Amino acid sequence: MAPHELAVDWDALRAAALDVAQRAYVPYSGYPVGAAATADDGRLLVGCNVENAAYGVTLCAECSLVSALVTGGGGRLTAFTCVTGSGELITPCGRCRQLLWEHGGPDLLVETPRGVVTMSDMLPQAFGPEDLNR
C-alpha cells in the first residue's frame, strides 16, 4: 500500500457503501449500488442509486453522494469507493468519474477492483472548472 493510502480506512468505507447499497431503490434494474467517501473535513458521506420509471431521471450512487457533500456544507472528496449490493467492488462509469473529478480533483483516491488510484489516473486529461477560464 502506498503511504498516502495508509490513513484511509478502506474496510470502513466499503462497509458504509455496502450498508447504503441495501437502501438503494432499484425496482427496475435490480442492481443496487452504494458509494462511500470521506471529505476533507473528515465527514463520511454515502450515496445509493435511486431509480425512476422515467429512466433518464434515475440518480446514481455517486450523484447521491455528491449531493450529500454539497448539502452537508461542501468541501472536497478525499477517498472514494463504490460497491454492488453484494459487496463487489466496482469502478465508476465515465459520467461519474467526471462528477468525482469536479468534487475531488486529481488527488482524490479511488478504490477500484485493481487497487487504489488517483482521479488523475482514473480520468487522465480531465476537463474541469479551470478549463472554463480559458
Secondary structure, DSSP 8 states (H G I E B T S, - for coil): --GGGTTS-HHHHHHHHHHHHTT-B-TTT---EEEEEEETTS-EEEEE-B--SSGGG-B-HHHHHHHHHHHTT---EEEEEEEETT--B----HHHHHHHHHHH-TT-EEEETTEEEEHHHHSTT---GGGGG-
